[in-house]
Amino acid sequence: MSVITLSVPRPAHLDEPKWVKGILLLVALGFLALFLVIPLLSVFAEAFRRGVDLYFKAILEPDALSAIRLTLLVAAVALPLNLVFGVALAWAVTRFQFRGKQLLITLIDLPFSVSPVVAGLVFILLFGRTGWFGPWLQAHEISIVYAVPGVILATLFVTCPFVARELIPLMQAQGSDEEQAALTMGASGWTIFRKVTLPNIKWGLLYGAILANARAMGEFGAVSVVSGQVRGLTNTMTLHVEILYNEYMFSAAFAVASLLALLALLTLGLKSWVEWRNARSTRELS
């Protein structure tokens, strides 16, 4: 018995001449080189232009070390809070029906649509000396604006959507059949989350955490408004780079900026690894 194989015609846009494909590839590579690769390389070139000794001197300078510590501290505080908030929000949206659900989903995207500078001004309005809660905070000697808590709050505002936005479509696609089956077998809520839900969402959770952490370390707009840019106290790495550049200390500014670039490259590597592992896990399950 012979098998008849029907040939499916390729779409016209996939049969372009080789020279067209070559031009498109060159344009794409040229754009990436001009706007990504060359600026990134120039940061490292400028950072080491006056020698390795000056580079490490700029990195180990007390104000720079303080900015690095604060950046890592803010990221370390914001990341676990974002994980808890993101999982709880994704669980509520995908597993329950309630009034205002669509409004809640819309509010998740608010930090994406509002300028970070506006977000910083909102925190000034709320917690500043003349803000809504300012007199009460002053009376109890609590500092939020122009202090570390304000930097953390501003960072949380701009990073809170990332984990939830990664988990919501993933959990919607997976459904709740496995969780319902575990529930009928007598498993508790915590057991269901730990042994059923968490293994299914672990790669999406890690992916969202990487994006949130990258934004936390690189945030500038909201943090610049609420920090007051106090050297050695409320300056993050991004703010420290701006101050050094404005003071014409270009080599030191690029040295600190190169650390941010290294963190970005590390984040990109982790992101690519998570995507590879997720794709591999999907192939193994299919």
N, C-alpha and C positions, 0 to 999 in steps of 0.2 A: 504494500500500500504506500503510495507516494504521498509525501507531505508537501503541500503547496505553501510556499512562503511569500507573503505579500510584503513588498517593499514600501515603506512609508516615506514619502518625499520629505526631504529636509526643508525646514522653513527657509524662505528666501534670505532672511537676514543672517543665516548661518553659512551661506554660500558666497560671501563677499570675496572679492579678489584678495590675493595675499598682500598686495601693496596697501590695500585699505586697512587690513588687519595690522600690518606693520606700522602704518601711520598712527592708528588709534593706540597701539601699544607704546609707541614713542611719546605721544602726547601724554598718556597716563604716567609713564615713567618720568618724563620731564617735569610734569606738575609735582609729583612726589619729591623729586630731587630738589626743585626750586623752593618749595614751601615747607618741606619736612626735613629732608636729609641735610641739605646745606646749612640751614639755620641751626640744626642740632650740632653739626660738626663745628660750626663757628663758635658755639658756646664753649666747647671743650678747648678749641684752639686759643680763644681769648683767655680762658681760665689759666692755661699753662704758658701763655706767651712770655711772661716775665720769670719763668722758672718754677720748678717744683717746690722750692723752699718757700717762696712767697705764696704759692697755692695753699700749702698746709698751714702757713702762718695765718692766712685769711680764714681758713676753716676752724682752726683751733683758737681763734680770738674769742675772748669771753662772751661778747655780745652774740657772736655767731653760734657758739655752743649753746647759749641760752635759747636762741631761736630754734636750733635743731631739737633741743630737749622739749620745748613747748610744742613744736609741730608733732613730734612723736607722741607726746602726752595727749594732745587733742585727738589724734587719730586713734590712740589706744582706748580713749574714753568713748569716742563716737562710734567706733566699729561694733562693740558688743550691744550698745543701745540700738543701733540700726538693725542688727540681726534680730533682736527681740521684737522690735517694733515691726519690722518687715514681715517676719513670720506670723505674728499675731494679726496684722492687717490682711495679709494674703489668706490666712485661714478664715477670717471673718467674711471676707468678700466671696470666697469660693465655696464655703461650706454652709453658709446661712443666708436666709432671705429676710430682709428687714426693710423698713421704710428709710428712705434716704441713702440707699446703697449706691445708687448712681452718683449722687452728690459726693459721697465719700470717695468713690473712684476718681471723680473729677478733682477733688481736693488733693489727691496724691500727686497730681501733676503741677500743683501750684508753685512749688519751688523751681520748676523748669520754666515757667512762664513769667515769674516775677524776677526782676533784676536783683542780684545779690546786694547791691547798694541800697535798694529800697528795703530789703529784708533787714539790713543793718540799721536803717533809720527807724524801722518799726520797733526794734529792740531798744533803741535810744528813747523812743516815745514811751515805751512801757516801763523800762528800768532805769532811765537816766535820772539825774538829780532833780529835774523838774518834770519828770514823767509821771504816769499814773500811779506807779508803785514806788516812785523815788523817795518821797518823804518817809514812808514806812521803812524802807530799806535803810535809809540813813539813820533813822531812830534806832534801829537794831544793829547798826554797824555792819551791814551786809553789802558787799560790793559785787555788782554783776557787770555793769558797763564799765569799760576801761580796766577790766580785770580778766583773769583767766576764765571765770564762769561765762562771761559774755562771749569770749572767743569760742568756747565749746558750744554754747547755744547757737551762735551763728553758723557754726560748722554743721551742727545737727540739722538745722533748717535746710541747708542746701544739699545735704546728703541723704536725707530720710527717704526719698522715693526710690532709690536704686534697687534695694533688696526686694521691696514689695513689687516693683515693676517687673523684675525678673521672675518672681515666684507666681504671680497671679495667672499669667497665661499658661505656665507650666502645670500648675495645679488644676486649672480648668480643663486642660487637655487630658490629664491623667484620670480625672473623675474621682469618685469616692467609693468605688465598688470594693476595693481591697480593705478600706477602713470599715465599711459596713460589714464585710465578712468577718473581720476581726472582732467587731463589736458583738455580733451574734454568737461568737465563740466565747464570750465572756471577758474579753480583754478590757482593761481599764483605759481611760482616755490617755494617760501618760504613756502606757505601754504601746497603744496604737500609734501615738506620735513618734515614739522612740524607735519602734521596730518596723513600722509600715510607712508612715509619712516621711520621716527624716531621710531614710535611705533613698526614697524616690526623688526627693528634691535636693539632695546634697550638692550636686554639681551646679544647679541653678542658684542655690544659696551661696556657694563659694564664688560663683561668677559675680553675683550682685555685691558680695562683700568686697571683692577686689575693686570693682568700679567705685563703690562708696569710699573705700580707703584712699584710692587715688584722688578723688575729688576733695577729700578732707585735707590731704597734705598739700594740694595745690590751690586751695581756695584763697582768693584775694579780696574781692569786693566787699562782701559782708563783714569779713574779719577786719578789714582796714577801717571800717566805720566804728565798730564797737570796741576795738582794742585800745584806741588812743595812741598806738604806736610808741609805747614806752619802752625804751631800749633796756634789754636785760630782763624785762618783766612780761610784756604782752606782745612782743614782736615774734611772729612766726617767720619761717624761712622766706616766704614770698615777700613779706613786709620788710624784712631785713635786706633783701636784694634791692628793693626799691629805694630804701634809704641810702645804701651804699652807692647806688647809681646816681642818685640826685646829688650826692656829695662828691661826684667825679672820681670815686674810688672804683674804677671800672674793673680792674683785675680781681679785686676782692668780691665785687658783685657777681662777676661771671664764675668765680670759684664756688660761691654758695649756690648759684644757679645750676652749676654742673651737678651738684648733689641732687637737686630736684630732678634734673634730667635723668640721672642714674636711677632714681626711684621710679620715674615714669617708664624707663626701659625695663626695669625689673617687673613692674606691674604689667606691662605689655607681654613679657615672657610668661608670667603666671596666667594671664588671660588666655594666651594661645595654648598653654598646657591644659587648662581647664576645658577649652573647646575641643581639643584633641581627645582628652579622656572621655568627655561626654559623648562625642561621636563614636568612639570605640565601644563604650558601654552600650550605646544604642544598637550598634551592629551586632554585638554579642547577644543581645536580647531578641533581636529580630530573626 
